Amino acid sequence: MTVVALLGLGEAGGRFRADLRAAGVEVRGYDPLPETEPDGAAEAIAAGADVVLSQNSAADALDAARSVLGALGPGRLFADLNTGSPGLKAQLAELVAPTGAAFADVALMAPVPGKGIGTPTLVSGDGAGRFAELMGPLGMPVDVVGVEPGAAAERKLLRSIIWKGIAAVVLEATAAGDAADRAAFVREQLLGVLEEADEALVERMLAGSRTHARRRTHEMEAVGEMLRDLGVPSWMSDGSAEWLRSLGP
């Protein structure tokens, strides 16, 4: 039986614990918050575990890894599931290496509460293959993307530019629509762009921005002025103007 040690029992970690136990896996969890019902101290729950899953936050990732170093060794696997930079993942791999344990940089590619252990996952590092062997049969879709720690994190953050960037544009546009009493018009325009999305649209955006950079810079400066008059933050529109300025003559 696979023994899993789980560092972090919050929304994501708690869901993983429940799903893994439902699958018949022995799971030992640690969290500093007593209401999460931890099973013991960090190093104690990691002792003898096949894999240690660190699921807390990027800010706590290094401290979490340090807390279990004494329980790691050859044949063990430390997997960091936190959303952090490629540089942070490289630091974690370097920290774990002297123990003889393998390291897996794990990128969760969808919200965990909705999918649990079925969350699509990218993994890299010298322990990527081992992570796939352990977690794949338990129901986690795992795609190995390389042996370098940070390769999985890089892909996730590149995707985040798109998803979170689009979400920020939607937030700014809908706030402007509400302030201008044109909410229905703005929503209609947003849906039209998303419905049209394909390779040709992406290329048209790239080519059009370069060809018409100067004119579009003035246009987005006018947008920023309008938003400020409406009392709406113009962060995304101002950023758009900066990009266009960089492309212009």
C-alpha positions as CSV (number, residue, x, y, z in Angstrom):
1,M,0.0,0.0,0.0
2,T,1.2,3.5,-0.9
3,V,1.8,5.7,2.2
4,V,1.2,9.4,1.6
5,A,2.3,12.2,3.9
6,L,0.5,15.4,3.2
7,L,1.8,18.8,4.4
8,G,-1.1,21.3,4.4
9,L,-4.7,20.4,5.0
10,G,-6.5,23.5,3.8
11,E,-9.0,23.5,1.0
12,A,-6.9,21.6,-1.6
13,G,-4.9,19.5,0.9
14,G,-8.0,18.5,2.8
15,R,-9.7,17.4,-0.4
16,F,-6.7,15.3,-1.4
17,R,-6.7,13.6,2.0
18,A,-10.3,12.7,1.8
19,D,-10.0,11.4,-1.8
20,L,-6.9,9.4,-1.1
21,R,-8.4,7.8,2.0
22,A,-11.5,7.0,0.1
23,A,-9.3,5.2,-2.4
24,G,-7.8,3.1,0.4
25,V,-4.5,4.9,0.7
26,E,-2.9,5.4,4.1
27,V,-2.6,9.2,4.4
28,R,-1.0,11.1,7.3
29,G,-1.6,14.8,7.3
30,Y,0.0,17.8,9.0
31,D,-1.1,21.4,9.3
32,P,-0.3,24.0,12.0
33,L,-4.1,24.7,12.4
34,P,-5.6,22.3,14.9
35,E,-9.1,22.5,13.3
36,T,-7.7,20.6,10.3
37,E,-7.2,17.6,12.5
38,P,-3.6,16.8,11.8
39,D,-2.3,13.3,12.4
40,G,1.0,14.4,14.0
41,A,4.0,16.7,13.6
42,A,5.5,17.2,10.1
43,E,8.6,15.0,10.4
44,A,6.6,12.3,12.2
45,I,3.9,12.0,9.5
46,A,6.6,12.0,6.8
47,A,8.7,9.2,8.4
48,G,8.4,6.1,6.2
49,A,6.1,7.6,3.7
50,D,6.5,6.7,0.0
51,V,5.7,10.3,-1.0
52,V,5.5,13.6,0.8
53,L,3.0,16.0,-0.9
54,S,3.6,19.6,0.1
55,Q,0.3,21.5,-0.5
56,N,0.3,24.7,1.4
57,S,1.6,28.0,-0.3
58,A,4.6,29.2,-2.2
59,A,5.5,31.4,0.7
60,D,5.7,28.4,3.0
61,A,7.1,25.9,0.6
62,L,10.8,26.1,1.7
63,D,9.9,25.9,5.4
64,A,7.6,22.9,4.7
65,A,10.4,21.1,2.9
66,R,12.9,21.8,5.7
67,S,10.4,20.5,8.3
68,V,10.6,17.0,6.8
69,L,14.2,16.7,5.6
70,G,15.1,14.4,8.5
71,A,12.4,11.9,7.4
72,L,13.6,11.8,3.7
73,G,16.1,9.4,2.2
74,P,16.8,7.2,-0.8
75,G,13.7,5.6,-2.2
76,R,11.5,8.4,-0.9
77,L,9.8,11.2,-3.0
78,F,9.2,14.8,-2.1
79,A,6.6,16.5,-4.3
80,D,5.9,20.2,-4.2
81,L,2.4,21.0,-5.4
82,N,2.5,24.7,-4.6
83,T,2.1,27.4,-7.3
84,G,5.6,28.9,-7.3
85,S,8.2,30.2,-9.7
86,P,10.6,27.9,-11.6
87,G,13.4,29.4,-9.4
88,L,11.6,28.3,-6.2
89,K,11.2,24.8,-7.5
90,A,14.9,24.7,-8.3
91,Q,15.6,25.8,-4.7
92,L,13.4,23.1,-3.3
93,A,15.1,20.4,-5.5
94,E,18.5,21.6,-4.3
95,L,17.3,21.5,-0.7
96,V,16.0,17.9,-1.0
97,A,18.9,16.5,-3.0
98,P,21.3,15.9,-0.1
99,T,18.8,13.6,1.5
100,G,18.9,11.2,-1.4
101,A,15.1,11.5,-2.0
102,A,13.8,12.3,-5.4
103,F,12.0,15.6,-6.1
104,A,8.9,16.3,-8.2
105,D,7.8,19.8,-9.3
106,V,4.0,19.3,-9.6
107,A,1.7,21.9,-11.3
108,L,-2.0,21.5,-10.7
109,M,-3.7,22.6,-13.8
110,A,-7.3,23.1,-12.5
111,P,-8.9,24.1,-9.2
112,V,-8.6,21.2,-6.8
113,P,-11.9,21.6,-4.9
114,G,-13.8,20.8,-8.1
115,K,-11.8,17.7,-9.2
116,G,-9.9,16.5,-6.1
117,I,-7.5,13.7,-6.9
118,G,-8.7,13.9,-10.5
119,T,-7.1,17.3,-11.0
120,P,-5.0,17.3,-14.2
121,T,-1.3,17.6,-13.3
122,L,2.0,18.4,-15.0
123,V,5.2,17.1,-13.3
124,S,8.9,17.5,-13.8
125,G,12.1,16.8,-11.8
126,D,14.1,13.7,-11.2
127,G,11.2,12.2,-9.3
128,A,8.6,13.0,-12.1
129,G,8.4,9.4,-13.3
130,R,8.0,8.0,-9.8
131,F,5.3,10.6,-9.0
132,A,3.4,9.3,-12.1
133,E,3.8,5.7,-11.0
134,L,2.5,6.4,-7.5
135,M,-0.3,8.9,-8.2
136,G,-1.6,7.9,-11.6
137,P,-3.1,4.6,-10.4
138,L,-4.9,6.5,-7.6
139,G,-6.8,8.6,-10.2
140,M,-4.6,11.6,-10.8
141,P,-4.1,12.4,-14.5
142,V,-0.3,13.0,-14.7
143,D,1.7,14.4,-17.6
144,V,5.5,14.2,-17.3
145,V,7.0,17.2,-19.0
146,G,10.7,16.9,-18.2
147,V,13.4,16.1,-15.7
148,E,14.2,19.8,-14.8
149,P,12.6,21.1,-11.6
150,G,10.6,24.2,-12.7
151,A,9.6,22.9,-16.1
152,A,6.1,22.1,-14.8
153,A,5.8,25.4,-12.9
154,E,6.9,27.3,-15.9
155,R,4.1,25.9,-18.0
156,K,1.5,26.6,-15.4
157,L,2.6,30.2,-15.0
158,L,2.6,30.8,-18.7
159,R,-1.0,29.5,-18.7
160,S,-1.8,31.8,-15.8
161,I,-0.8,34.9,-17.8
162,I,-3.6,34.0,-20.2
163,W,-6.3,32.9,-17.7
164,K,-5.7,35.6,-15.1
165,G,-4.9,38.2,-17.6
166,I,-8.2,37.6,-19.5
167,A,-10.0,37.6,-16.1
168,A,-8.5,41.0,-15.3
169,V,-9.6,42.5,-18.6
170,V,-13.1,41.1,-18.0
171,L,-13.1,42.7,-14.5
172,E,-11.9,46.1,-15.9
173,A,-14.3,46.0,-18.8
174,T,-17.4,45.0,-16.8
175,A,-16.6,47.6,-14.1
176,A,-16.4,50.3,-16.9
177,G,-19.7,49.0,-18.4
178,D,-21.4,49.3,-15.1
179,A,-20.0,52.8,-14.4
180,A,-21.1,53.9,-17.9
181,D,-24.5,52.2,-17.6
182,R,-23.6,50.0,-20.6
183,A,-23.3,46.7,-18.9
184,A,-25.2,44.7,-21.5
185,F,-23.2,46.1,-24.4
186,V,-19.9,45.3,-22.7
187,R,-21.0,41.7,-21.9
188,E,-22.1,41.3,-25.5
189,Q,-18.7,42.4,-26.8
190,L,-16.9,40.1,-24.4
191,L,-18.9,37.1,-25.5
192,G,-18.4,37.9,-29.1
193,V,-14.6,38.0,-28.8
194,L,-14.5,34.7,-26.8
195,E,-16.8,33.0,-29.3
196,E,-14.6,34.1,-32.2
197,A,-11.4,32.8,-30.6
198,D,-9.2,30.6,-32.9
199,E,-5.7,30.7,-34.4
200,A,-6.6,33.4,-36.9
201,L,-7.9,35.7,-34.1
202,V,-4.6,35.3,-32.2
203,E,-2.6,36.1,-35.3
204,R,-4.8,39.1,-36.2
205,M,-4.3,40.5,-32.7
206,L,-0.5,40.1,-33.0
207,A,-0.2,41.5,-36.5
208,G,-2.7,44.3,-35.9
209,S,-0.9,45.4,-32.8
210,R,2.4,45.7,-34.6
211,T,1.0,47.3,-37.7
212,H,-1.2,49.9,-36.0
213,A,0.8,50.3,-32.8
214,R,0.8,54.1,-32.8
215,R,-2.9,54.6,-33.5
216,R,-3.9,52.0,-31.0
217,T,-1.6,53.6,-28.4
218,H,-3.6,56.8,-28.7
219,E,-6.8,54.8,-28.6
220,M,-5.9,53.0,-25.3
221,E,-4.7,56.3,-23.8
222,A,-8.2,57.6,-24.5
223,V,-9.6,54.5,-22.8
224,G,-7.5,55.2,-19.7
225,E,-8.7,58.8,-19.6
226,M,-12.3,57.7,-19.9
227,L,-12.0,55.1,-17.1
228,R,-10.4,57.6,-14.8
229,D,-13.3,60.0,-15.5
230,L,-15.7,57.1,-14.6
231,G,-13.8,56.4,-11.4
232,V,-12.7,52.9,-12.7
233,P,-9.1,51.6,-12.3
234,S,-7.4,51.5,-15.7
235,W,-4.6,49.1,-14.9
236,M,-5.2,46.7,-17.8
237,S,-5.9,49.5,-20.3
238,D,-2.8,51.4,-19.2
239,G,-0.7,48.2,-19.5
240,S,-2.1,47.7,-23.0
241,A,-1.0,51.2,-24.0
242,E,2.5,50.5,-22.6
243,W,2.8,47.4,-24.8
244,L,1.6,49.3,-27.9
245,R,4.2,52.1,-27.2
246,S,6.9,49.4,-27.1
247,L,5.9,48.2,-30.6
248,G,5.6,51.6,-32.2
249,P,8.3,53.6,-34.1
